[in-house]
């Protein structure tokens, strides 16, 4: 049975770490992480950092896609203006 304080549960949720049905914390590779032991707390911290880097990479990729789409739209708008002026 899972006996974590509410703040610990919120921190786990914010980090994007999942719990299995028995309340065992799972890393991104689905390996159980025991709560409370110092080496496992370090594993949680590293897992959180890995997830944050992944989220940041996804945000940067989305920003790149939006910029690329904006440039393409500008080119299309420019071509439409040229065609309309003919």
N, C-alpha and C positions, 0 to 999 in steps of 0.2 A: 504494500500500500504506500502511496506517495504521501510523505509528510513534510512538504516544503512550505515555508512561510509564503504569504501572498506576494511579498516583494520579490522573493526569489522566483516565483512562478512568472511574474510580470517581466522580470529580467530575461528569463528563458524565452518567453514569447517574443520580446523585442529583438532578441538575437536571432530569431527564426529557427530555434532548435526545437526539434520535435520530440514528443514523448510517445512511447508505445502504449498499448492498452494497460499494461501493468504499471505504468508510471515511470518506466525506466527511460532516462534521457538518451536519445539517439543522436549521434553525430551525422554529418552529411553522408557518410559512407555506411549508415545504418548499424554501426557498432555501438553497443550500449556504453554509456559513460556513467560511472557511479558518482553520486553526489556526495560531497563532503570531504573527500580525501584531497590533500593539497595537489598531488599530481593530476588528479582528475579535474580540479578547479582550473588548473593551468590548461588542460585540454579544452575545457569549456571556453576559456578566454581565447585560445587559438582558433577554435571553431567559430566564435563570434567574429573575430578579425577576418577570417576567411570569408564568411558570409557578407561582411561589410564591404570587403574588396570586390566580391562578386556583384553586389548591388551597385557599387560605384562604377564598375566596368559596364554594367547594363545601362546605367544612366548616361555614361559617356557615349556608348554606342547609339542610344536613342537620340542624343543631341546631334551626333554626326549624321544620322539618318534624316533628321529634321532639316539640318543645314543643307544637305544634299538635295532634298526635296524642294527647299526654298530656291536654291540656285536653278534647278530644273524649271520651276514655275516661272522664274524671272525670264529665262530664255524663251519659254513658250509665250509669255506675255509680249516680249519684244518681237517675236516672229509674228504674232497676231497683229500687232500694230503696223508692222511693215506690210503685211498682206492687206490690211484695211486701207492703208494709204495708197495702194495701187489702184 
